[in-house]
């Protein structure tokens, strides 16, 4: 079994790149499960709409994960409860959070769970991601699931690696998102969990992590509140990874980073 994952899709440029490259990637690599992080897909780079969610599904996504910008577009409250393929962070606090923190798919008779976690270091206050995932893994609906893919949306490398090692052998893959910069540490951990600190982003390659450099530099120079604008012009980047899985054991066999940019033209791996 193979998973294809694309990191944070940013703005209109990110949506264009998904429409262009995701069908090609699915044709070439034939993944059984395709997951994309869609928390930045609106024009402002914050949140998701129903129209954009449907566009991601049409392009080839099976599940769309979110993160700290999940609620930035209020329209999400109108449809997330009826959209099991849209997964918000599992560890959002409270008992009345709309939507779910995981989605379960039946893939050729194999039960697959896609989970979204959010980190706490330098992020908004959430419940403990360690205990939240521990609790989920003990729930009856997860007992028949043999393959568990986790998108951990977090700021620090240490928190992501600690989560991956804590759940090593209990989840199939722990793939980081949020920083928009792909790391070079793709690995299979000792007990069989695939790990990558950050999958990177899919969107405008110029600017600063998808935003116009002028707005970001102004923030650093003045230390004043600044509204960041999504970069529109220039080249793009597609970032993510491919994870090969033993469906019987639920453990990963191989993880391969995926990067398409002006410096790294598309080619099959």
N, C-alpha and C positions, 0 to 999 in steps of 0.2 A: 504494500500500500504506500502511496506517495501523497504528501501534502505539499501544496504550493501556498506560500504566505507572502503578502505584500505589506510592507510597513506603511506608516501614516500617509494617507493620500491627502495632499494639500491643495485646496482650491480648484479653480477651473482647469489649471494646467495639469494638476494631478488626475482629474477626471478624464481629460483628453488622453493622457498617457495610459490610463487603465483601459480605455476603449480601444486604443491602438495596440497595446502590447499583451494584455491579458488573454485575448483569444489566441494569439500566436504562441504564448507560453503554454497554454493548455493543449494546443495542438501538438507542440513539440515534446512536452514532458508527460502529458497524459496523467495528471494528478487525479486521484480519486476524490480528494477534498481540497477545495480552494477557499482560503480565508483572506480577507483584507481588513485592515484597520481603517475605519471611516470616520473618525471623530473630527477630522479637519477638512471635510470635503466641500463645505459651503464657500461662497465667494469671499467671505471674511476669514476663512480658515478656522472657524469655530463651529462645531456641531454638524448635524446632518438633517436633511429634509427627507420627506417620503419620496419625492421625485428622484432625488439623488440616490437614495437607497435602492430604488427600483432600477436605476441605471447601472449600479454596481452589480446587481443580480443579473441583469441582462448581459452585462459584459462577461459574466462567468463566475462570479462569487457564489459560494454556497452559504457562507456565514460572514457577517460583518461585525467586527468587534469595535469597541469604543474606548473611552478613557476619560481624562479629567475635563474634557469639553463636551461630554455627553449631553448635558442639559443646556448648553449655550443657545441652541435654537429651540425655542419653546414649542415648535410644531411637533417635536418628538413625542411629547406627552399625548398627542392625539392618536399615535399608531404603534408605539413600542409594545404595549401590552398585548396586541394582536399580531406581533411580528416575532416569532420565535427565532428567526435567523438573525435578528439584530440583538447583540449581546452587550449589555452595559457591565461595568465593574461589579463583580460578585460582592465585594466588601463595602459597598455603600452602606452607611449606617441607617438604622431604623427598620421597622417592620412594614412600612407602607411605601417602599420604593417601587416605582413602576418598572415593568419589564423583568428580565431574569439575567443572572450573571453567568449563565451557561446555556448551551443548546446541544441537544442530542440528535445525532443523525444515524440512520441505518444505511450503511454503505456495503452493499452486496452481502448482507447478512451479518456484518460486523457493526457493533454499536460503538459510535464515536462521539465523544463529548468535546465541545469547544468551550473553554472557560476564559473569562476576562477578569484579571485582577488589577488593582491599582495600588501602587506603592504609597508609603506615608512620608518618606524623607523628602523634605522640600516640596511637598505637595499638600493639597487640601486635606483636611481631617477626614479620615475614613476609619472603618474598623480594621483590626489586625488582619493583613492578608494571609499570614501563616495560619492562624486559627480558623479563618473563614474557609480556606481551601481544605484544611484538615476536616472540618465539620462536613463540608460538601462530600468529600470522598467517603464518608461514613453513611451518607444518606442512601436509602433503598434504591432510588432511581439510578444511582451510580454503580451499584453492585454488579450489574450485568454489562457494564461498559468496560471494554478492554483497552481502548485507545483514548487517551486524554491529552488534548493539545491546549496549552495555556499561553495566552497573550498577556504578559505582565507589563503593564503600562506604568513605568516608574522612572524617576529622575537619576538615581544613583546606581553606579555599577555594582557597588557592594551589596545593596539590597536585592538586586536582581540575582546576583550570583548566590547569595545566601538562601534565597527562596529556592533556586534551582537545586542546590545541594541538599536542602532540607527535604525536598520532594523527589530526589533522585531515586529512580526505580519505581516510584509510585505514579508518576505521570510520564507520558510519552515524550513530550517536548515542552520546554519553557523558553519562549522567545520574547525578548524585550522589545518594547516600543517606547515612544515619547520623545527621545532626544533628537530624532530626525537625522542622525549621523550613524551610518553603519559601522559596526565594530568588526575586528578581524579575529575574534576568538571563537568561531563556530567549533563545537566539540561535542563528543558523546561522553557524558559523565560516567564515572565508574560503574554505576548500577544500571546504565542504559538509557538515561534521559538525554535528549538532544537539547543543547543550550546555545544561545547566541545573545550576548548582552543587549544589542540593539540591531534590529533589522534594517534601520534607516527609513528614509521617507520616499514617497513617490510624488513628484511634483517639480516645481521650478528649481533648477540647480543653482541659479545665480541668486544673489541676495544672501540673507542669513537664515538658515534653516527654513526656507520657504517664504520669508518675509523680505520686503524691500530693505536694502541695507541702510538707506537714509533714515528710516524710522527707528531702526535698531540702534544705529550710531547715536542718534539724537538722545535716545534713552540713556545710553552710557555716558554721554557728555554732560547731560543736564541733571540726571537722576530725578527727572520729573515724570509724572504719568504720561505715557505716550501710547497712542493707538497705533498698533502695528498694521501695516497694509500688506496683503499677499502679493508677492512678486508675480507679475503677469508676463513680461517679455523674457526672451532669452531661452537658453537650452533647458532640457529637462533631465530628470534622473528617475529611474525605476529601481527600487531596492526591496529586497526581501530574501527569502531562502526556500530551499526545497528540502524536505525531510522524508527519508525513506524509513518505513516502519514494518516490523514483523507483526502482522495482525494477530497472530496466535499469542504472542507474549505481551504485546502492547509496548514493546521497547523499540527504541530507535536503532537503526542500522547505519545511517549515514545522514549528515547534514551538509548542505552545500549552499553557501551564500550566493545570492543573485544580485548583480549590479549591472544596470544598463545606463550609459551616459555618453556624452560627447567623447570622453576619454576611453570609455569601455563600450564600443559598439555591440549591438546584440548579436550573440551567437549561442548555439546550444552548448550545454556544458558536457 
